[in-house]
């Protein structure tokens, strides 16, 4: 029987291919609001559909279900799904033929949305809006281009392509992880550039993506030392003053994974979550850390629910299989020609 609970600000990952009793207990906690799936949660399309249906049957409103399905090396579901090219491939095409690159970006968005949505996934943390400065190995080919105008134009097409497949988009990693060389999974990156340069270059693609309908944004676990002593995900300057204020972003702000080393400046997991939520994040992610998840849920208790309007923007358009559309078939052809 479904439990009626407003959605809280915590997004967790289940342990495996089906929910365990511990998974169910955590997902029924009032502080939980969503589930993120990884490759370990995927066996084949039928299993994924069963897993997402099981997650959705737990609560009303239903928990959000998401994944990282960017293309290239960051694509959690492979067998039975179209291989999406790394985003840099779209940037290479941009330098050859801008119109065909736009078509390919829109096609990639539509295919991602149609295939994920058909299996019960609400959204992917896509697109990456970081600029390719050639400095960050963790970003690398995940970045569309080094030119902010190219990234903004291609990202806008991706956002609109996702929407045409019934799915919202989430941009990352605000204000930009491309210049900082360290990997925030295992280190604490710093970007020492002037704030004016970051705003002019790295933030520029967000204006185009927001204008195209971007529904969510994930800040970087990077310290921009000239702006704030804390990483962007803990910074009211970046999230409230710049993102909400200057850019007028009204969608959902997700923290990056609080288990990452780049999130360590705030202390333990509960302190990290409170720092992110206090700075302006709506939801916080904690992945691959069951004990930490239990402690986080206990620490937050019956926390205030997330803004319902922002949450609803993150839901896929259900009731239609976009894979049956002519547009989907044409999008597959566009991607095949790109290879």
Secondary structure, 3 states (H helix, E strand, C coil): CCEECCCCCEEECCCCCCCCHHHHHHHCCCCEEEEEECHHHCCCHHHHHHHHHHHHCCEECCCEEEECEEECCEECCCCCCCCCCCHHHHHHHHHHCHHHHHHHHHHHHHHHHHHHHCCCCCEECCCECCCCCCCCCCCHHHCCCCCHHHHHHHHHHHHHHHHHCCCEEEEEEECCCCCCCCCCCCCCEEECCCHHHHHHCCCHHHHHHHHCCCCEEEECCEEECCCCCCEHHHCHHHHHHHHHHHCCCCCEEEEEECCCHHHHHHCCHHHHHHHHHHHCCCEEEECCCHHHHHHHHHHHCCCCCCCHHHHHCCCCCCCCCHHHCHHHHHHHHHHHHHC
